[in-house]
Amino acid sequence: MLVRRRLRILVLLAAAAAGLVAASSADAYRLGGRSWGKRTVTYRVSVARYRAPMAEATRQWNASGVNLRFREARSGRADIVVRNLPVPRGAPCFGVVGRASLGAARPGAGFLELHPGCSQTKLIPVAAHELGHVLGLAHSERVCALMTPAGGSGCTDQRRVLPWEVLCRALRADDVAGAIRRYGGKARPLPTDRICITQPTPGPASAVTVEPNPAGAIAATRVAWTNPTSGALRRVVVNRNAGACPTYPSVPDGLPWAIRPGVTSVGGDFVSSVAATAGARQSLLEFGAPPAGKSCYAVWTIGPDRRYLRAATVVVNHPGLSLAASRIGLASVAPTPPSAARIAWTNPPDGAGTVEVTRADGACPANPAVFAGFFEDSRPYVAGPAAYDAPTIAAGPNCFGVSFRRTTETTGPFLVQVG
């Protein structure tokens, strides 16, 4: 691009004329251009949407302890004009996203350009980086500095962010040290790092509850939560892990998820995924039996392009799936001839698929998992009272099992003894 090549030539000529000052081995900042011969540098914003990121970027520099302040000028001539970076219409926020004149500029010649395709939050560290150039900081080779060509990408904390995030605090100690070398001052403590969201992403769920073996259900667990009031909310994904809480969503579709760098990746067993309604109280049932013991349930709120922040988590000491006959009211009742035996129960409202009845000679085992019976009956699942009449049974005790078969899993058998 011709404009970019001309800018580079101008910057190189200015650097050659003024000289680039390298830092000591303890620091890595590089100074270039001319020093401003005053303590206040004014800027005028020519594009309204740049006012917010410029205000935050100048706030960070003004609070750093450097003896030079930036001030917005709403009228009259300013030292720096903030304007659009010349990119094709509709160009995405990628590649070169900002430019600025290096050091003190001639009256009317100072500029700071920002990419029109970037969100306002994304532009905060960009604006702070370009203001560093305005101060006379050239690109640094230090691993962790805002004034590296990639704007702090080498910092270990910066690498923690997901693609749709930035660190709210842009400045680093090396950047402040370089500006103080030129303008004087005393460095102030930098604020604690916070992550800022650059694209619409729903916040976490709240009021999460996990109920093992919920009453009136055949499921192993009921998970309930309240959705955030966010227009970016699309789905909710629930995971479970017997160890540490999951650190990223896991779904069985095989599509990739952005995983937060620098954090130990902990996946989870997929429980369910449901369409979400902003601000609503929602719940889902887990039919697969979790292992007995402590499990961490993670509720992820998912936005466009599979964006997420952090999960709302609850750790429960799950006893495992209960197959007590009392859960469905399963009992032996008096048969009506010519039936030899009759069992009755209630199909809870959370079932689906089919109900299967099996029978084995002898007493019911204490552990339903070891029950092995012969097929007796199969019928579509209908919520409410149900019964089965056995035409014949063996002499002595008989054990009947009732199982609920869904598409991919079976709950049961619930056992009842006859005779």
Phi, psi and omega in degrees: 000131184297317181299317182293319179296320178297319179298316181298320178297316179298317181295319180294321178295317179297320180294321180292324181289317184270338182086139175264126182261117179277151179279172174290171182298337181286335179237173181225006179295156178229130181260142178211173181069192181257150176285144174289132182272038180201174185257357178228127177248125182262153176221150178236130182268120181266349178237118191303323185291348178273353183296317182293310178296326178293322180297318180288319180296318179290327177300318181294317178293318181293337180266002187280341184103359178286138180280051172205137183237149173259141179219134178283136175251116181277344179213164179076184181281140177240160179290325184231136174253126178266121187217178180289138168289130182288097177231161178301148180301129180081008181297137181288163180285084187207151178073227178288118183243000178194152176211156177202158173290149185264117178074193182297135182250161174296154179307126179082359184255349181284140181212158173218121185247138181234147184288124181290347181269000181266149176291162181298320180293319179299331183279350181299304178294331177295313180297319179296321177298314182292327175295330173299319175297319179302321178291341182107019176268119175276178179295137183257152176262003181296145182299316183241098176199145176298330186273012167292158181305328181265008173066056174084012182293341179278354181284136183297322179290327178296327181288352178284343189280150175278168185302335182259021181233162168218161171281130182300320179277121183265320188290150175236164184302322181295322180294315180295321180298321179294317180293323179292326177303323183273320189247355182081175181124185179224123184299134175261155179302135177284146182292161177296143180296137170226148179267131176249147183264129182262343179229153182305119183218129183292147173287178183286161173289166179224169176051048180282133176232145178232119184244107176291142177045062185297144180296144178072022181215157174258001179288160177282329186209144167245126178249128180231152182200168175246127181285150173291156177273081185226131176290348180273354184289131179240308183219166172237131177245131178246126177240161178219140178220138182283346178252236179293158179294142178301145181252357175206154182293147177230125177225155186274027182265353177078358180283148185284146173245143171289126182250132185298120180293154176077000180243135178302122183280120179238113177276180179214161174288135180288127176261304180190164175224131183226150172294142188246148174246124184303131175078357186273156170271121183231164178208163174213161181248138176256119182266331177293136183285119175285159176294144178294138181124192184284134175224144176257120176264129181243125179253112182258132173261127190246134178252195179300151177056031176062032178282143177209165177246272179221157183273151165271125188239150175220130176259127180233152173264092189276130179281356188089170183293129176270127177249029177297133182301334181294340180298327180244011179066029184288129182205159173271130180236165183296127181283161174252121181307142012270011180296142179273334180204154179219132173241148181225151180200180177236125175282115179295161184288351184267005182278174178194166176084238184229160174247131181239139178244132176233163181216145175224148176290142175102179182287155178289139177287157178293329181254110181301337183295337182264002181291133176227109183240168176270147182297134178241316188199151174218138182209156176297147181287126174227121181299142177119189183299142179214158179207160176223133177253119179271126182290327179217153174219162178282158176295143181089196183291146174231144179245123177255140176239138177244123181236150180246112184258122175257189184300315187241000185206161178232133176255127181126188008273146167273132190247146173216141182258139178242131177083000000 
